């Protein structure tokens, strides 16, 4: 299973930049790092998250959603990319998430989200993929909406 989508962060048209705050690459990166280090601050985020940097740019995390405890490793390429790789949990195939910052033209910045199953999925898991794709898209849009709000209110 592979699911990929793009979300526009900054639009090249000046009129569109008046509607929403424009991010610098540094501000966007700082916001993405909050998703690594403080995901509980985001809508639908976990109850808690503990992390430690095991080597420069590599974070081992324990993320708690009620009774569910998930462990993952996040590898960062500063100002470019984040890769979240979860440990196997129960009989569910782990899904790796890659978030990449792209700038296809001056004044435009995009986030590319790629979700990939790391193991063969069961028939039941495949059945729910459309629901997952929809949930991931909404969650990623909410993340950017939250970052925009923080940028407007307090700066990043």
C-alpha positions in Angstrom: 0.0 0.0 0.0 1.3 3.4 -0.9 -0.7 6.6 -0.5 0.6 10.0 -1.5 -0.7 13.6 -1.4 0.5 17.2 -1.7 -0.6 20.2 0.4 0.3 23.6 -0.8 1.9 25.7 2.0 2.7 28.9 0.1 1.1 29.9 -3.2 3.1 31.8 -5.8 0.3 34.3 -6.5 0.6 37.4 -4.3 -3.2 37.6 -3.8 -3.2 34.1 -2.3 -0.5 35.0 0.1 -2.7 37.7 1.6 -5.3 35.1 2.6 -2.9 32.9 4.7 0.4 33.7 6.4 3.4 32.8 4.3 6.0 30.4 5.8 9.7 30.6 5.4 11.4 27.3 5.0 12.8 27.7 8.6 9.4 28.4 10.1 7.8 25.4 8.3 10.7 23.2 9.5 10.3 24.4 13.1 6.6 23.5 12.8 7.3 20.1 11.4 9.7 19.4 14.3 6.9 20.2 16.7 5.1 17.3 15.1 8.1 15.1 16.0 8.8 16.5 19.5 5.3 17.7 20.7 2.6 15.9 18.7 0.2 16.2 21.6 -0.2 19.9 20.8 -1.9 19.1 17.5 -5.6 18.2 17.0 -6.2 14.5 17.3 -2.6 14.2 18.7 -1.6 11.6 21.3 -1.9 12.1 25.0 1.9 12.2 25.4 5.1 11.7 23.6 8.6 11.1 24.9 11.6 11.2 22.7 15.4 11.2 22.7 17.8 12.1 20.0 19.9 8.9 19.5 22.2 10.5 17.0 22.1 13.9 15.2 18.7 14.1 13.4 17.4 10.7 14.6 14.7 10.6 17.3 13.4 7.5 19.1 9.9 8.2 20.4 7.2 6.6 22.5 3.8 7.9 21.7 0.8 7.2 23.9 -2.8 7.1 22.6 -4.9 6.0 25.6 -4.1 2.3 26.1 -2.1 2.1 22.9 1.7 2.7 23.1 3.5 3.1 19.8 7.2 3.3 19.3 8.8 4.8 16.3 12.0 6.3 14.9 12.0 9.7 13.1 14.9 10.4 10.8 15.3 14.0 9.7 17.1 15.7 6.9 16.9 19.3 8.3 14.8 21.7 6.2 14.0 18.9 3.7 12.4 15.7 5.0 11.1 13.7 8.0 10.7 9.9 7.9 8.5 8.3 10.6 9.1 4.6 10.9 7.0 2.7 13.4 7.8 -0.5 15.1 5.5 -3.4 14.4 2.4 -3.3 16.7 0.1 -6.3 17.0 -0.9 -7.9 13.7 -1.1 -4.6 11.9 1.4 -3.8 9.1 3.5 -0.8 10.1 3.0 2.3 7.9 6.0 4.6 7.3 5.3 8.3 6.8 7.6 10.5 4.8 7.0 14.3 4.8 9.1 16.2 2.3 9.3 20.0 1.7 9.2 20.9 -2.0 9.6 24.2 -3.7 8.6 23.7 -7.4 8.8 27.4 -8.2 9.6 30.7 -6.6 7.0 31.7 -4.0 5.5 28.2 -3.9 6.1 25.6 -1.2 4.5 22.2 -0.9 4.5 19.4 1.6 4.5 15.9 0.0 3.1 13.2 2.3 3.9 9.5 1.5 2.4 6.7 3.5 3.8 3.2 2.7 3.1 -0.2 4.3 6.3 -1.9 5.4 4.8 -5.4 5.2 2.1 -7.3 3.2 -1.3 -6.1 4.3 -4.1 -8.5 5.3 -7.4 -8.4 3.3 -9.0 -6.7 6.3 -6.3 -4.0 6.3 -6.6 -3.4 2.6 -10.4 -3.1 3.0 -9.8 -0.1 5.4 -7.2 1.7 3.2 -9.7 4.2 1.7 -10.8 5.2 5.2 -7.1 5.5 6.3 -6.2 7.6 3.3 -9.1 10.0 4.0 -8.1 10.2 7.7 -4.5 10.9 6.9 -5.4 13.6 4.4 -7.6 15.3 7.0 -5.0 15.0 9.7 -2.3 16.4 7.5 -4.5 19.4 6.5 -5.3 19.9 10.2 -1.6 19.9 11.0 -0.9 22.7 8.5 -4.0 24.6 9.6 -2.7 24.5 13.2 0.8 25.6 12.1 -0.8 28.5 10.2 -2.7 29.5 13.4 0.5 29.3 15.5 2.4 31.4 12.9 -0.4 34.0 13.0 -0.8 34.1 16.8 2.7 33.6 18.2 5.1 33.0 15.3 7.1 29.9 14.8 
